[in-house]
Amino acid sequence: MESTARFKPTRWSLVLQSQGQGEPARRALEELCAQYWFPLYAWSRRYGAPPEDAEDYVQGFFVQVLSKQLFAAADPNLGRLRSLMLTAFRRHVHDEQRRLSRQKRGGGNLISFDAAEAEAWYEVEQIEGESADHMFDRQWALTVLDNALGKLEQHAASRGKAAEFVILRPFLTGEARVENYEAAAQKLGMSGNTFKVAVHRLRSRFRDALRTEVAETQPEGASVDEEMSYLMQVLRHAD
């Protein structure tokens, strides 16, 4: 089994990097924003904010994170990154509502995303009756899964196996069934048994990558298995 240790650290390490000054801190924050803006946008919309306000809340939050160093006191030993992010964002939204200040941030925006595309994504992802907090946790779980898959895809591409990964990926995400093994194996010129072994190995690497992703959002000594179980439970309850 290949180790996932080669994957560069992210999540809490990005938070810690963003506490500094200058361009490295800004780049770390921008990467963090790019990865986790949608769970916050989804929370805002589910909380009742119209699309334009939800976008303002997210943009304004990350601008304040940078300008006021809201994460300056963040300590990875004190709690989950998931909880820190939502607590800080919820406080920001409540402050904005109290001030009735929903000004566009213009050039101060840290995240580049298409508002119409974000809203279309939200319309597809929302579940009737779901609370804002549960939707945030569900989108966080999906983001963690996507990040882990992205690392595997990058690793495969670095080894010249990007095309193989495209065919194997559906067997990780549940989009493809066991009865599709033979057809997929033929596309790669493999026997059915060889293809099954390849899927098994990739699933093992996926579990490792997923554990790494979750571990980087957890405080020191916290149970990674507990957080993984919670996130999977959130996704199962969405079915």
C-alpha positions, 0 to 999 in steps of 0.5 A: 500500500502506498503511503499518503504522507507525500500529500502536502498538509492542508486544512489546519496547517493552512489556518496556522499559515494564514495567521502570519503576515504577507503573501504566504499568509494570504495564499494560505487563506485563499486556498482555505477559502477556495476549499470551504466557501460552498458549505458556508454559502449553503449554510447562509441560504438554508438559514434564510439569506437570499443568494446575493446576501449569502454571497456577501456573507461569505465574501465578507467573512473571508475578507475579515478573516484576512484583515482582522486575522479572525483565526489568529487565536485558532488552536488546532488542539482546541477543536475541530476545524469544522466547528471553528469555521461554522461558529466564526461564520455564524457570528459574522452573519449575525453581526452583519444582520445586526448592522444591516450592512450588506455592502459589496466587497468589490475588489476585496473579494478573496474567492472567485466564484460565479454567483449563478453557478453557486445558486444552481449548485445550492438548488441541486444540493438542498434537501427539504426540511434540512437544517442550516447546520446539518446542510453545512456538515453535509457539504463539509463532508462532501468537500472532505471526500472531494479533497481526498479524491482530488489528491488521489487524482493528482497522484495518479496524474503524476504517475501517468495514470490519469486515464486509468483513474477516470475509469476506476473513480466511479467504483470509489464513489458508488457510481459504478456497480460490481457488474460493471467490472468486466466492461471497465476492465476491457477499457483498460485492457485488464482481466476482470481479476486484475481490475478488481485488484486495482479497485481494491488497492485504490479503495485502500489508498482512498481510505488513507487519503480520507483519514489524512483529510479528516485528521488535518481538521481535528485537534491533537489526540481527537478520534479521527474514526469518530469524526469520519463516522459522524461525517458518513452518518451525515451523508447517509441521513441525506439519502 
